[in-house]
Amino acid sequence: MKKILPLLLITYLWFIQPTLGQSPDSIALVTKAWNTTRIDKGIVWKHGHFEQLFGSQQDINFIEINLRKYRKKIRIAADSVRLDSTSRIAGAHNAIVAINGGFFDVKNGGSVDFVKVDGAIINRTRKQTDRADAVLLVSRRKTAIKSAEAGDEEYANIPNILLSGPLLIQDGAAVILGSNPFNDNRHPRSAIATTADRRLILIVVDGRNRLSAGMSLPELAKVLRWLGADDAMNLDGGGSSTLYVKAATETGVVNHPSDNKQFDHLGQRRVANIIYVAD
């Protein structure tokens, strides 16, 4: 028995070793029994409600897209002035799934940061900010998320570009974010990420409701890393945060946009651009 006990202890430690040092939040997320819906071959929608994640209730919806199959169908839709709801823009472009895009001018319309669609510049950056430090690059050959430090010139041959941010994850490592209310306070959040195994993740975390507190950007970055993100960038959040799945609800909206202060699918804010998968 004296010889067996050390062997049992070593075996026990071997099996629990992967979880040592992990937080209860990471374990809760990676072991979550997500409500999973197959949208199409290579597109899956997952939803989960957490009673305790980062010390609060959280409601998360995300879509995983197989880029091997849908690489050529990733699109950006944008208007230089006109604003509309994510679901209406998605419907007009026959999208299978969609998420709201970058920051925009609520009064005058249009993006406040650089957007290019199919080789045509829709909006130029009105004023450079620390917040908009990442670019989504979309071509028929690849979908990538990069730092925007290189500037527009390096990406001149990329037909579709959306500038937003902050950059949350690069090459699998969390980006160190400055401390300020935008980053540190909890809000509804939208983000996009790519993984090493060539998945694209569109994610929305609801907020401003007792049923979902929303997240800070460091919290959002943790969630994305736990989901396997290799590169990730923040998108416009708050009342803009909207995730769309064609025919999933009356409007296609599957999260709970906060502009109507109700935990339903009706509180969309009009936005300037979206990211979507074409049917």
PyMOL commands that set and color helices and strands:
alter all, ss='L'
color gray80, all
select helices_A, chain A and resi 4-19+24-30+67-73+86-92+148-150+152-155+181-184+217-226+238-240
alter helices_A, ss='H'
color red, helices_A
select strands_A, chain A and resi 35-40+43-53+56-66+74-78+84-85+95-100+115-117+120-123+134-138+143-147+160-164+167-170+173-174+189-195+199-205+229-234+243-245+270-271+273-278
alter strands_A, ss='S'
color yellow, strands_A
deselect
rebuild
show_as cartoon
